[in-house]
């Protein structure tokens, strides 16, 4: 029987978290190269970590939900969840499932972007 000690589980969790962070950095660099150039490597990583912290507040747990949140953060700004009333309202509805909130948030973001372009 294989026994995994708590310290080993912690180390495995850290490694998995680092791989996820690395995937997010690659994703953000791919889709937002201009923003990443302006922020630099350290600034980009800080922004991603800030966003990941915020996703915990909103109980977003899947990679897809976290990546969607970061996409919106890189489009609308670091504190979009606090400065845009429609985003704050949707994200704050914690009784709703996270997947429903993220779908609604994406729809509202598309409408907001279309209205701003008019």
Phi and psi restraints in degrees (range 20) as a CNS / XPLOR table:
assign (resid 1 and name C) (resid 2 and name N)
       (resid 2 and name CA) (resid 2 and name C) 1.0 -88.4 20.0 2
assign (resid 2 and name N) (resid 2 and name CA)
       (resid 2 and name C) (resid 3 and name N) 1.0 130.9 20.0 2
assign (resid 2 and name C) (resid 3 and name N)
       (resid 3 and name CA) (resid 3 and name C) 1.0 -117.0 20.0 2
assign (resid 3 and name N) (resid 3 and name CA)
       (resid 3 and name C) (resid 4 and name N) 1.0 125.6 20.0 2
assign (resid 3 and name C) (resid 4 and name N)
       (resid 4 and name CA) (resid 4 and name C) 1.0 -109.1 20.0 2
assign (resid 4 and name N) (resid 4 and name CA)
       (resid 4 and name C) (resid 5 and name N) 1.0 119.4 20.0 2
assign (resid 4 and name C) (resid 5 and name N)
       (resid 5 and name CA) (resid 5 and name C) 1.0 -75.9 20.0 2
assign (resid 5 and name N) (resid 5 and name CA)
       (resid 5 and name C) (resid 6 and name N) 1.0 156.2 20.0 2
assign (resid 5 and name C) (resid 6 and name N)
       (resid 6 and name CA) (resid 6 and name C) 1.0 -54.1 20.0 2
assign (resid 6 and name N) (resid 6 and name CA)
       (resid 6 and name C) (resid 7 and name N) 1.0 -39.1 20.0 2
assign (resid 6 and name C) (resid 7 and name N)
       (resid 7 and name CA) (resid 7 and name C) 1.0 -63.8 20.0 2
assign (resid 7 and name N) (resid 7 and name CA)
       (resid 7 and name C) (resid 8 and name N) 1.0 -37.6 20.0 2
assign (resid 7 and name C) (resid 8 and name N)
       (resid 8 and name CA) (resid 8 and name C) 1.0 -68.3 20.0 2
assign (resid 8 and name N) (resid 8 and name CA)
       (resid 8 and name C) (resid 9 and name N) 1.0 -39.9 20.0 2
assign (resid 8 and name C) (resid 9 and name N)
       (resid 9 and name CA) (resid 9 and name C) 1.0 -62.1 20.0 2
assign (resid 9 and name N) (resid 9 and name CA)
       (resid 9 and name C) (resid 10 and name N) 1.0 -40.1 20.0 2
assign (resid 9 and name C) (resid 10 and name N)
       (resid 10 and name CA) (resid 10 and name C) 1.0 -61.5 20.0 2
assign (resid 10 and name N) (resid 10 and name CA)
       (resid 10 and name C) (resid 11 and name N) 1.0 -45.5 20.0 2
assign (resid 10 and name C) (resid 11 and name N)
       (resid 11 and name CA) (resid 11 and name C) 1.0 -62.8 20.0 2
assign (resid 11 and name N) (resid 11 and name CA)
       (resid 11 and name C) (resid 12 and name N) 1.0 -40.5 20.0 2
assign (resid 11 and name C) (resid 12 and name N)
       (resid 12 and name CA) (resid 12 and name C) 1.0 -64.0 20.0 2
assign (resid 12 and name N) (resid 12 and name CA)
       (resid 12 and name C) (resid 13 and name N) 1.0 -40.4 20.0 2
assign (resid 12 and name C) (resid 13 and name N)
       (resid 13 and name CA) (resid 13 and name C) 1.0 -64.0 20.0 2
assign (resid 13 and name N) (resid 13 and name CA)
       (resid 13 and name C) (resid 14 and name N) 1.0 -40.5 20.0 2
assign (resid 13 and name C) (resid 14 and name N)
       (resid 14 and name CA) (resid 14 and name C) 1.0 -63.1 20.0 2
assign (resid 14 and name N) (resid 14 and name CA)
       (resid 14 and name C) (resid 15 and name N) 1.0 -42.1 20.0 2
assign (resid 14 and name C) (resid 15 and name N)
       (resid 15 and name CA) (resid 15 and name C) 1.0 -64.4 20.0 2
assign (resid 15 and name N) (resid 15 and name CA)
       (resid 15 and name C) (resid 16 and name N) 1.0 -42.7 20.0 2
assign (resid 15 and name C) (resid 16 and name N)
       (resid 16 and name CA) (resid 16 and name C) 1.0 -64.3 20.0 2
assign (resid 16 and name N) (resid 16 and name CA)
       (resid 16 and name C) (resid 17 and name N) 1.0 -41.1 20.0 2
assign (resid 16 and name C) (resid 17 and name N)
       (resid 17 and name CA) (resid 17 and name C) 1.0 -63.3 20.0 2
assign (resid 17 and name N) (resid 17 and name CA)
       (resid 17 and name C) (resid 18 and name N) 1.0 -38.7 20.0 2
assign (resid 17 and name C) (resid 18 and name N)
       (resid 18 and name CA) (resid 18 and name C) 1.0 -66.6 20.0 2
assign (resid 18 and name N) (resid 18 and name CA)
       (resid 18 and name C) (resid 19 and name N) 1.0 -40.1 20.0 2
assign (resid 18 and name C) (resid 19 and name N)
       (resid 19 and name CA) (resid 19 and name C) 1.0 -64.4 20.0 2
assign (resid 19 and name N) (resid 19 and name CA)
       (resid 19 and name C) (resid 20 and name N) 1.0 -40.1 20.0 2
assign (resid 19 and name C) (resid 20 and name N)
       (resid 20 and name CA) (resid 20 and name C) 1.0 -64.3 20.0 2
assign (resid 20 and name N) (resid 20 and name CA)
       (resid 20 and name C) (resid 21 and name N) 1.0 -44.8 20.0 2
assign (resid 20 and name C) (resid 21 and name N)
       (resid 21 and name CA) (resid 21 and name C) 1.0 -60.2 20.0 2
assign (resid 21 and name N) (resid 21 and name CA)
       (resid 21 and name C) (resid 22 and name N) 1.0 -41.6 20.0 2
assign (resid 21 and name C) (resid 22 and name N)
       (resid 22 and name CA) (resid 22 and name C) 1.0 -61.4 20.0 2
assign (resid 22 and name N) (resid 22 and name CA)
       (resid 22 and name C) (resid 23 and name N) 1.0 -40.3 20.0 2
assign (resid 22 and name C) (resid 23 and name N)
       (resid 23 and name CA) (resid 23 and name C) 1.0 -65.4 20.0 2
assign (resid 23 and name N) (resid 23 and name CA)
       (resid 23 and name C) (resid 24 and name N) 1.0 -39.5 20.0 2
assign (resid 23 and name C) (resid 24 and name N)
       (resid 24 and name CA) (resid 24 and name C) 1.0 -65.0 20.0 2
assign (resid 24 and name N) (resid 24 and name CA)
       (resid 24 and name C) (resid 25 and name N) 1.0 -42.3 20.0 2
assign (resid 24 and name C) (resid 25 and name N)
       (resid 25 and name CA) (resid 25 and name C) 1.0 -59.7 20.0 2
assign (resid 25 and name N) (resid 25 and name CA)
       (resid 25 and name C) (resid 26 and name N) 1.0 -46.4 20.0 2
assign (resid 25 and name C) (resid 26 and name N)
       (resid 26 and name CA) (resid 26 and name C) 1.0 -62.1 20.0 2
assign (resid 26 and name N) (resid 26 and name CA)
       (resid 26 and name C) (resid 27 and name N) 1.0 -42.0 20.0 2
assign (resid 26 and name C) (resid 27 and name N)
       (resid 27 and name CA) (resid 27 and name C) 1.0 -61.6 20.0 2
assign (resid 27 and name N) (resid 27 and name CA)
       (resid 27 and name C) (resid 28 and name N) 1.0 -49.7 20.0 2
assign (resid 27 and name C) (resid 28 and name N)
       (resid 28 and name CA) (resid 28 and name C) 1.0 -64.3 20.0 2
assign (resid 28 and name N) (resid 28 and name CA)
       (resid 28 and name C) (resid 29 and name N) 1.0 -42.7 20.0 2
assign (resid 28 and name C) (resid 29 and name N)
       (resid 29 and name CA) (resid 29 and name C) 1.0 -61.3 20.0 2
assign (resid 29 and name N) (resid 29 and name CA)
       (resid 29 and name C) (resid 30 and name N) 1.0 -37.2 20.0 2
assign (resid 29 and name C) (resid 30 and name N)
       (resid 30 and name CA) (resid 30 and name C) 1.0 -67.7 20.0 2
assign (resid 30 and name N) (resid 30 and name CA)
       (resid 30 and name C) (resid 31 and name N) 1.0 -43.2 20.0 2
assign (resid 30 and name C) (resid 31 and name N)
       (resid 31 and name CA) (resid 31 and name C) 1.0 -93.5 20.0 2
assign (resid 31 and name N) (resid 31 and name CA)
       (resid 31 and name C) (resid 32 and name N) 1.0 -19.0 20.0 2
assign (resid 31 and name C) (resid 32 and name N)
       (resid 32 and name CA) (resid 32 and name C) 1.0 -133.1 20.0 2
assign (resid 32 and name N) (resid 32 and name CA)
       (resid 32 and name C) (resid 33 and name N) 1.0 55.9 20.0 2
assign (resid 32 and name C) (resid 33 and name N)
       (resid 33 and name CA) (resid 33 and name C) 1.0 -62.7 20.0 2
assign (resid 33 and name N) (resid 33 and name CA)
       (resid 33 and name C) (resid 34 and name N) 1.0 -36.7 20.0 2
assign (resid 33 and name C) (resid 34 and name N)
       (resid 34 and name CA) (resid 34 and name C) 1.0 -65.5 20.0 2
assign (resid 34 and name N) (resid 34 and name CA)
       (resid 34 and name C) (resid 35 and name N) 1.0 -43.3 20.0 2
assign (resid 34 and name C) (resid 35 and name N)
       (resid 35 and name CA) (resid 35 and name C) 1.0 -63.6 20.0 2
assign (resid 35 and name N) (resid 35 and name CA)
       (resid 35 and name C) (resid 36 and name N) 1.0 -43.6 20.0 2
assign (resid 35 and name C) (resid 36 and name N)
       (resid 36 and name CA) (resid 36 and name C) 1.0 -63.3 20.0 2
assign (resid 36 and name N) (resid 36 and name CA)
       (resid 36 and name C) (resid 37 and name N) 1.0 -38.1 20.0 2
assign (resid 36 and name C) (resid 37 and name N)
       (resid 37 and name CA) (resid 37 and name C) 1.0 -62.4 20.0 2
assign (resid 37 and name N) (resid 37 and name CA)
       (resid 37 and name C) (resid 38 and name N) 1.0 -42.4 20.0 2
assign (resid 37 and name C) (resid 38 and name N)
       (resid 38 and name CA) (resid 38 and name C) 1.0 -65.6 20.0 2
assign (resid 38 and name N) (resid 38 and name CA)
       (resid 38 and name C) (resid 39 and name N) 1.0 -41.2 20.0 2
assign (resid 38 and name C) (resid 39 and name N)
       (resid 39 and name CA) (resid 39 and name C) 1.0 -77.9 20.0 2
assign (resid 39 and name N) (resid 39 and name CA)
       (resid 39 and name C) (resid 40 and name N) 1.0 -26.8 20.0 2
assign (resid 39 and name C) (resid 40 and name N)
       (resid 40 and name CA) (resid 40 and name C) 1.0 78.0 20.0 2
assign (resid 40 and name N) (resid 40 and name CA)
       (resid 40 and name C) (resid 41 and name N) 1.0 172.1 20.0 2
assign (resid 40 and name C) (resid 41 and name N)
       (resid 41 and name CA) (resid 41 and name C) 1.0 -61.9 20.0 2
assign (resid 41 and name N) (resid 41 and name CA)
       (resid 41 and name C) (resid 42 and name N) 1.0 -48.1 20.0 2
assign (resid 41 and name C) (resid 42 and name N)
       (resid 42 and name CA) (resid 42 and name C) 1.0 -66.1 20.0 2
assign (resid 42 and name N) (resid 42 and name CA)
       (resid 42 and name C) (resid 43 and name N) 1.0 -43.0 20.0 2
assign (resid 42 and name C) (resid 43 and name N)
       (resid 43 and name CA) (resid 43 and name C) 1.0 -64.9 20.0 2
assign (resid 43 and name N) (resid 43 and name CA)
       (resid 43 and name C) (resid 44 and name N) 1.0 -38.7 20.0 2
assign (resid 43 and name C) (resid 44 and name N)
       (resid 44 and name CA) (resid 44 and name C) 1.0 -62.9 20.0 2
assign (resid 44 and name N) (resid 44 and name CA)
       (resid 44 and name C) (resid 45 and name N) 1.0 -46.2 20.0 2
assign (resid 44 and name C) (resid 45 and name N)
       (resid 45 and name CA) (resid 45 and name C) 1.0 -63.5 20.0 2
assign (resid 45 and name N) (resid 45 and name CA)
       (resid 45 and name C) (resid 46 and name N) 1.0 -39.9 20.0 2
assign (resid 45 and name C) (resid 46 and name N)
       (resid 46 and name CA) (resid 46 and name C) 1.0 -63.4 20.0 2
assign (resid 46 and name N) (resid 46 and name CA)
       (resid 46 and name C) (resid 47 and name N) 1.0 -41.4 20.0 2
assign (resid 46 and name C) (resid 47 and name N)
       (resid 47 and name CA) (resid 47 and name C) 1.0 -64.7 20.0 2
assign (resid 47 and name N) (resid 47 and name CA)
       (resid 47 and name C) (resid 48 and name N) 1.0 -41.0 20.0 2
assign (resid 47 and name C) (resid 48 and name N)
       (resid 48 and name CA) (resid 48 and name C) 1.0 -64.3 20.0 2
assign (resid 48 and name N) (resid 48 and name CA)
       (resid 48 and name C) (resid 49 and name N) 1.0 -44.3 20.0 2
assign (resid 48 and name C) (resid 49 and name N)
       (resid 49 and name CA) (resid 49 and name C) 1.0 -65.2 20.0 2
assign (resid 49 and name N) (resid 49 and name CA)
       (resid 49 and name C) (resid 50 and name N) 1.0 -37.6 20.0 2
assign (resid 49 and name C) (resid 50 and name N)
       (resid 50 and name CA) (resid 50 and name C) 1.0 -60.2 20.0 2
assign (resid 50 and name N) (resid 50 and name CA)
       (resid 50 and name C) (resid 51 and name N) 1.0 -47.3 20.0 2
assign (resid 50 and name C) (resid 51 and name N)
       (resid 51 and name CA) (resid 51 and name C) 1.0 -61.5 20.0 2
assign (resid 51 and name N) (resid 51 and name CA)
       (resid 51 and name C) (resid 52 and name N) 1.0 -40.4 20.0 2
assign (resid 51 and name C) (resid 52 and name N)
       (resid 52 and name CA) (resid 52 and name C) 1.0 -64.0 20.0 2
assign (resid 52 and name N) (resid 52 and name CA)
       (resid 52 and name C) (resid 53 and name N) 1.0 -38.0 20.0 2
assign (resid 52 and name C) (resid 53 and name N)
       (resid 53 and name CA) (resid 53 and name C) 1.0 -62.0 20.0 2
assign (resid 53 and name N) (resid 53 and name CA)
       (resid 53 and name C) (resid 54 and name N) 1.0 -42.8 20.0 2
assign (resid 53 and name C) (resid 54 and name N)
       (resid 54 and name CA) (resid 54 and name C) 1.0 -66.2 20.0 2
assign (resid 54 and name N) (resid 54 and name CA)
       (resid 54 and name C) (resid 55 and name N) 1.0 -34.2 20.0 2
assign (resid 54 and name C) (resid 55 and name N)
       (resid 55 and name CA) (resid 55 and name C) 1.0 -64.8 20.0 2
assign (resid 55 and name N) (resid 55 and name CA)
       (resid 55 and name C) (resid 56 and name N) 1.0 -29.8 20.0 2
assign (resid 55 and name C) (resid 56 and name N)
       (resid 56 and name CA) (resid 56 and name C) 1.0 -66.1 20.0 2
assign (resid 56 and name N) (resid 56 and name CA)
       (resid 56 and name C) (resid 57 and name N) 1.0 -38.9 20.0 2
assign (resid 56 and name C) (resid 57 and name N)
       (resid 57 and name CA) (resid 57 and name C) 1.0 -60.0 20.0 2
assign (resid 57 and name N) (resid 57 and name CA)
       (resid 57 and name C) (resid 58 and name N) 1.0 -38.8 20.0 2
assign (resid 57 and name C) (resid 58 and name N)
       (resid 58 and name CA) (resid 58 and name C) 1.0 -92.9 20.0 2
assign (resid 58 and name N) (resid 58 and name CA)
       (resid 58 and name C) (resid 59 and name N) 1.0 7.1 20.0 2
assign (resid 58 and name C) (resid 59 and name N)
       (resid 59 and name CA) (resid 59 and name C) 1.0 59.0 20.0 2
assign (resid 59 and name N) (resid 59 and name CA)
       (resid 59 and name C) (resid 60 and name N) 1.0 38.8 20.0 2
assign (resid 59 and name C) (resid 60 and name N)
       (resid 60 and name CA) (resid 60 and name C) 1.0 -90.9 20.0 2
assign (resid 60 and name N) (resid 60 and name CA)
       (resid 60 and name C) (resid 61 and name N) 1.0 123.8 20.0 2
assign (resid 60 and name C) (resid 61 and name N)
       (resid 61 and name CA) (resid 61 and name C) 1.0 -122.1 20.0 2
assign (resid 61 and name N) (resid 61 and name CA)
       (resid 61 and name C) (resid 62 and name N) 1.0 -24.2 20.0 2
assign (resid 61 and name C) (resid 62 and name N)
       (resid 62 and name CA) (resid 62 and name C) 1.0 -85.2 20.0 2
assign (resid 62 and name N) (resid 62 and name CA)
       (resid 62 and name C) (resid 63 and name N) 1.0 157.5 20.0 2
assign (resid 62 and name C) (resid 63 and name N)
       (resid 63 and name CA) (resid 63 and name C) 1.0 -58.1 20.0 2
assign (resid 63 and name N) (resid 63 and name CA)
       (resid 63 and name C) (resid 64 and name N) 1.0 -40.3 20.0 2
assign (resid 63 and name C) (resid 64 and name N)
       (resid 64 and name CA) (resid 64 and name C) 1.0 -62.3 20.0 2
assign (resid 64 and name N) (resid 64 and name CA)
       (resid 64 and name C) (resid 65 and name N) 1.0 -46.2 20.0 2
assign (resid 64 and name C) (resid 65 and name N)
       (resid 65 and name CA) (resid 65 and name C) 1.0 -62.7 20.0 2
assign (resid 65 and name N) (resid 65 and name CA)
       (resid 65 and name C) (resid 66 and name N) 1.0 -43.2 20.0 2
assign (resid 65 and name C) (resid 66 and name N)
       (resid 66 and name CA) (resid 66 and name C) 1.0 -66.8 20.0 2
assign (resid 66 and name N) (resid 66 and name CA)
       (resid 66 and name C) (resid 67 and name N) 1.0 -42.3 20.0 2
assign (resid 66 and name C) (resid 67 and name N)
       (resid 67 and name CA) (resid 67 and name C) 1.0 -64.3 20.0 2
assign (resid 67 and name N) (resid 67 and name CA)
       (resid 67 and name C) (resid 68 and name N) 1.0 -40.8 20.0 2
assign (resid 67 and name C) (resid 68 and name N)
       (resid 68 and name CA) (resid 68 and name C) 1.0 -62.3 20.0 2
assign (resid 68 and name N) (resid 68 and name CA)
       (resid 68 and name C) (resid 69 and name N) 1.0 -43.3 20.0 2
assign (resid 68 and name C) (resid 69 and name N)
       (resid 69 and name CA) (resid 69 and name C) 1.0 -60.0 20.0 2
assign (resid 69 and name N) (resid 69 and name CA)
       (resid 69 and name C) (resid 70 and name N) 1.0 -46.7 20.0 2
assign (resid 69 and name C) (resid 70 and name N)
       (resid 70 and name CA) (resid 70 and name C) 1.0 -62.8 20.0 2
assign (resid 70 and name N) (resid 70 and name CA)
       (resid 70 and name C) (resid 71 and name N) 1.0 -38.8 20.0 2
assign (resid 70 and name C) (resid 71 and name N)
       (resid 71 and name CA) (resid 71 and name C) 1.0 -56.3 20.0 2
assign (resid 71 and name N) (resid 71 and name CA)
       (resid 71 and name C) (resid 72 and name N) 1.0 -47.9 20.0 2
assign (resid 71 and name C) (resid 72 and name N)
       (resid 72 and name CA) (resid 72 and name C) 1.0 -64.8 20.0 2
assign (resid 72 and name N) (resid 72 and name CA)
       (resid 72 and name C) (resid 73 and name N) 1.0 -38.3 20.0 2
assign (resid 72 and name C) (resid 73 and name N)
       (resid 73 and name CA) (resid 73 and name C) 1.0 -62.1 20.0 2
assign (resid 73 and name N) (resid 73 and name CA)
       (resid 73 and name C) (resid 74 and name N) 1.0 -40.7 20.0 2
assign (resid 73 and name C) (resid 74 and name N)
       (resid 74 and name CA) (resid 74 and name C) 1.0 -76.2 20.0 2
assign (resid 74 and name N) (resid 74 and name CA)
       (resid 74 and name C) (resid 75 and name N) 1.0 -18.6 20.0 2
assign (resid 74 and name C) (resid 75 and name N)
       (resid 75 and name CA) (resid 75 and name C) 1.0 -84.7 20.0 2
assign (resid 75 and name N) (resid 75 and name CA)
       (resid 75 and name C) (resid 76 and name N) 1.0 -47.6 20.0 2
assign (resid 75 and name C) (resid 76 and name N)
       (resid 76 and name CA) (resid 76 and name C) 1.0 -101.9 20.0 2
assign (resid 76 and name N) (resid 76 and name CA)
       (resid 76 and name C) (resid 77 and name N) 1.0 -9.9 20.0 2
assign (resid 76 and name C) (resid 77 and name N)
       (resid 77 and name CA) (resid 77 and name C) 1.0 116.1 20.0 2
assign (resid 77 and name N) (resid 77 and name CA)
       (resid 77 and name C) (resid 78 and name N) 1.0 158.8 20.0 2
assign (resid 77 and name C) (resid 78 and name N)
       (resid 78 and name CA) (resid 78 and name C) 1.0 -55.5 20.0 2
assign (resid 78 and name N) (resid 78 and name CA)
       (resid 78 and name C) (resid 79 and name N) 1.0 -36.0 20.0 2
assign (resid 78 and name C) (resid 79 and name N)
       (resid 79 and name CA) (resid 79 and name C) 1.0 -113.4 20.0 2
assign (resid 79 and name N) (resid 79 and name CA)
       (resid 79 and name C) (resid 80 and name N) 1.0 30.3 20.0 2
assign (resid 79 and name C) (resid 80 and name N)
       (resid 80 and name CA) (resid 80 and name C) 1.0 -56.5 20.0 2
assign (resid 80 and name N) (resid 80 and name CA)
       (resid 80 and name C) (resid 81 and name N) 1.0 -31.2 20.0 2
assign (resid 80 and name C) (resid 81 and name N)
       (resid 81 and name CA) (resid 81 and name C) 1.0 -68.4 20.0 2
assign (resid 81 and name N) (resid 81 and name CA)
       (resid 81 and name C) (resid 82 and name N) 1.0 -16.4 20.0 2
assign (resid 81 and name C) (resid 82 and name N)
       (resid 82 and name CA) (resid 82 and name C) 1.0 -109.2 20.0 2
assign (resid 82 and name N) (resid 82 and name CA)
       (resid 82 and name C) (resid 83 and name N) 1.0 -28.0 20.0 2
assign (resid 82 and name C) (resid 83 and name N)
       (resid 83 and name CA) (resid 83 and name C) 1.0 -95.2 20.0 2
assign (resid 83 and name N) (resid 83 and name CA)
       (resid 83 and name C) (resid 84 and name N) 1.0 -22.0 20.0 2
assign (resid 83 and name C) (resid 84 and name N)
       (resid 84 and name CA) (resid 84 and name C) 1.0 -101.3 20.0 2
assign (resid 84 and name N) (resid 84 and name CA)
       (resid 84 and name C) (resid 85 and name N) 1.0 111.8 20.0 2
assign (resid 84 and name C) (resid 85 and name N)
       (resid 85 and name CA) (resid 85 and name C) 1.0 -54.8 20.0 2
assign (resid 85 and name N) (resid 85 and name CA)
       (resid 85 and name C) (resid 86 and name N) 1.0 -40.1 20.0 2
assign (resid 85 and name C) (resid 86 and name N)
       (resid 86 and name CA) (resid 86 and name C) 1.0 -65.3 20.0 2
assign (resid 86 and name N) (resid 86 and name CA)
       (resid 86 and name C) (resid 87 and name N) 1.0 -35.6 20.0 2
assign (resid 86 and name C) (resid 87 and name N)
       (resid 87 and name CA) (resid 87 and name C) 1.0 -71.1 20.0 2
assign (resid 87 and name N) (resid 87 and name CA)
       (resid 87 and name C) (resid 88 and name N) 1.0 -45.3 20.0 2
assign (resid 87 and name C) (resid 88 and name N)
       (resid 88 and name CA) (resid 88 and name C) 1.0 -60.1 20.0 2
assign (resid 88 and name N) (resid 88 and name CA)
       (resid 88 and name C) (resid 89 and name N) 1.0 -41.2 20.0 2
assign (resid 88 and name C) (resid 89 and name N)
       (resid 89 and name CA) (resid 89 and name C) 1.0 -63.9 20.0 2
assign (resid 89 and name N) (resid 89 and name CA)
       (resid 89 and name C) (resid 90 and name N) 1.0 -47.3 20.0 2
assign (resid 89 and name C) (resid 90 and name N)
       (resid 90 and name CA) (resid 90 and name C) 1.0 -67.1 20.0 2
assign (resid 90 and name N) (resid 90 and name CA)
       (resid 90 and name C) (resid 91 and name N) 1.0 -47.3 20.0 2
assign (resid 90 and name C) (resid 91 and name N)
       (resid 91 and name CA) (resid 91 and name C) 1.0 -65.0 20.0 2
assign (resid 91 and name N) (resid 91 and name CA)
       (resid 91 and name C) (resid 92 and name N) 1.0 -30.3 20.0 2
assign (resid 91 and name C) (resid 92 and name N)
       (resid 92 and name CA) (resid 92 and name C) 1.0 -78.0 20.0 2
assign (resid 92 and name N) (resid 92 and name CA)
       (resid 92 and name C) (resid 93 and name N) 1.0 -7.5 20.0 2
assign (resid 92 and name C) (resid 93 and name N)
       (resid 93 and name CA) (resid 93 and name C) 1.0 -82.2 20.0 2
assign (resid 93 and name N) (resid 93 and name CA)
       (resid 93 and name C) (resid 94 and name N) 1.0 68.4 20.0 2
assign (resid 93 and name C) (resid 94 and name N)
       (resid 94 and name CA) (resid 94 and name C) 1.0 -67.1 20.0 2
assign (resid 94 and name N) (resid 94 and name CA)
       (resid 94 and name C) (resid 95 and name N) 1.0 -15.1 20.0 2
assign (resid 94 and name C) (resid 95 and name N)
       (resid 95 and name CA) (resid 95 and name C) 1.0 -74.9 20.0 2
assign (resid 95 and name N) (resid 95 and name CA)
       (resid 95 and name C) (resid 96 and name N) 1.0 -19.6 20.0 2
assign (resid 95 and name C) (resid 96 and name N)
       (resid 96 and name CA) (resid 96 and name C) 1.0 -80.6 20.0 2
assign (resid 96 and name N) (resid 96 and name CA)
       (resid 96 and name C) (resid 97 and name N) 1.0 146.7 20.0 2
assign (resid 96 and name C) (resid 97 and name N)
       (resid 97 and name CA) (resid 97 and name C) 1.0 -59.9 20.0 2
assign (resid 97 and name N) (resid 97 and name CA)
       (resid 97 and name C) (resid 98 and name N) 1.0 144.6 20.0 2
assign (resid 97 and name C) (resid 98 and name N)
       (resid 98 and name CA) (resid 98 and name C) 1.0 -58.2 20.0 2
assign (resid 98 and name N) (resid 98 and name CA)
       (resid 98 and name C) (resid 99 and name N) 1.0 -38.4 20.0 2
assign (resid 98 and name C) (resid 99 and name N)
       (resid 99 and name CA) (resid 99 and name C) 1.0 -63.7 20.0 2
assign (resid 99 and name N) (resid 99 and name CA)
       (resid 99 and name C) (resid 100 and name N) 1.0 -38.9 20.0 2
assign (resid 99 and name C) (resid 100 and name N)
       (resid 100 and name CA) (resid 100 and name C) 1.0 -66.5 20.0 2
assign (resid 100 and name N) (resid 100 and name CA)
       (resid 100 and name C) (resid 101 and name N) 1.0 -45.0 20.0 2
assign (resid 100 and name C) (resid 101 and name N)
       (resid 101 and name CA) (resid 101 and name C) 1.0 -61.7 20.0 2
assign (resid 101 and name N) (resid 101 and name CA)
       (resid 101 and name C) (resid 102 and name N) 1.0 -42.0 20.0 2
assign (resid 101 and name C) (resid 102 and name N)
       (resid 102 and name CA) (resid 102 and name C) 1.0 -68.5 20.0 2
assign (resid 102 and name N) (resid 102 and name CA)
       (resid 102 and name C) (resid 103 and name N) 1.0 -37.0 20.0 2
assign (resid 102 and name C) (resid 103 and name N)
       (resid 103 and name CA) (resid 103 and name C) 1.0 -63.9 20.0 2
assign (resid 103 and name N) (resid 103 and name CA)
       (resid 103 and name C) (resid 104 and name N) 1.0 -44.5 20.0 2
assign (resid 103 and name C) (resid 104 and name N)
       (resid 104 and name CA) (resid 104 and name C) 1.0 -65.3 20.0 2
assign (resid 104 and name N) (resid 104 and name CA)
       (resid 104 and name C) (resid 105 and name N) 1.0 -39.2 20.0 2
assign (resid 104 and name C) (resid 105 and name N)
       (resid 105 and name CA) (resid 105 and name C) 1.0 -63.4 20.0 2
assign (resid 105 and name N) (resid 105 and name CA)
       (resid 105 and name C) (resid 106 and name N) 1.0 -41.7 20.0 2
assign (resid 105 and name C) (resid 106 and name N)
       (resid 106 and name CA) (resid 106 and name C) 1.0 -62.9 20.0 2
assign (resid 106 and name N) (resid 106 and name CA)
       (resid 106 and name C) (resid 107 and name N) 1.0 -42.6 20.0 2
assign (resid 106 and name C) (resid 107 and name N)
       (resid 107 and name CA) (resid 107 and name C) 1.0 -62.3 20.0 2
assign (resid 107 and name N) (resid 107 and name CA)
       (resid 107 and name C) (resid 108 and name N) 1.0 -44.9 20.0 2
assign (resid 107 and name C) (resid 108 and name N)
       (resid 108 and name CA) (resid 108 and name C) 1.0 -65.7 20.0 2
assign (resid 108 and name N) (resid 108 and name CA)
       (resid 108 and name C) (resid 109 and name N) 1.0 -36.8 20.0 2
assign (resid 108 and name C) (resid 109 and name N)
       (resid 109 and name CA) (resid 109 and name C) 1.0 -63.7 20.0 2
assign (resid 109 and name N) (resid 109 and name CA)
       (resid 109 and name C) (resid 110 and name N) 1.0 -42.0 20.0 2
assign (resid 109 and name C) (resid 110 and name N)
       (resid 110 and name CA) (resid 110 and name C) 1.0 -62.8 20.0 2
assign (resid 110 and name N) (resid 110 and name CA)
       (resid 110 and name C) (resid 111 and name N) 1.0 -44.3 20.0 2
assign (resid 110 and name C) (resid 111 and name N)
       (resid 111 and name CA) (resid 111 and name C) 1.0 -63.3 20.0 2
assign (resid 111 and name N) (resid 111 and name CA)
       (resid 111 and name C) (resid 112 and name N) 1.0 -43.7 20.0 2
assign (resid 111 and name C) (resid 112 and name N)
       (resid 112 and name CA) (resid 112 and name C) 1.0 -60.1 20.0 2
assign (resid 112 and name N) (resid 112 and name CA)
       (resid 112 and name C) (resid 113 and name N) 1.0 -44.8 20.0 2
assign (resid 112 and name C) (resid 113 and name N)
       (resid 113 and name CA) (resid 113 and name C) 1.0 -64.3 20.0 2
assign (resid 113 and name N) (resid 113 and name CA)
       (resid 113 and name C) (resid 114 and name N) 1.0 -41.5 20.0 2
assign (resid 113 and name C) (resid 114 and name N)
       (resid 114 and name CA) (resid 114 and name C) 1.0 -65.0 20.0 2
assign (resid 114 and name N) (resid 114 and name CA)
       (resid 114 and name C) (resid 115 and name N) 1.0 -39.9 20.0 2
assign (resid 114 and name C) (resid 115 and name N)
       (resid 115 and name CA) (resid 115 and name C) 1.0 -68.3 20.0 2
assign (resid 115 and name N) (resid 115 and name CA)
       (resid 115 and name C) (resid 116 and name N) 1.0 -38.4 20.0 2
assign (resid 115 and name C) (resid 116 and name N)
       (resid 116 and name CA) (resid 116 and name C) 1.0 -67.5 20.0 2
assign (resid 116 and name N) (resid 116 and name CA)
       (resid 116 and name C) (resid 117 and name N) 1.0 -28.7 20.0 2
assign (resid 116 and name C) (resid 117 and name N)
       (resid 117 and name CA) (resid 117 and name C) 1.0 -78.7 20.0 2
assign (resid 117 and name N) (resid 117 and name CA)
       (resid 117 and name C) (resid 118 and name N) 1.0 -17.5 20.0 2
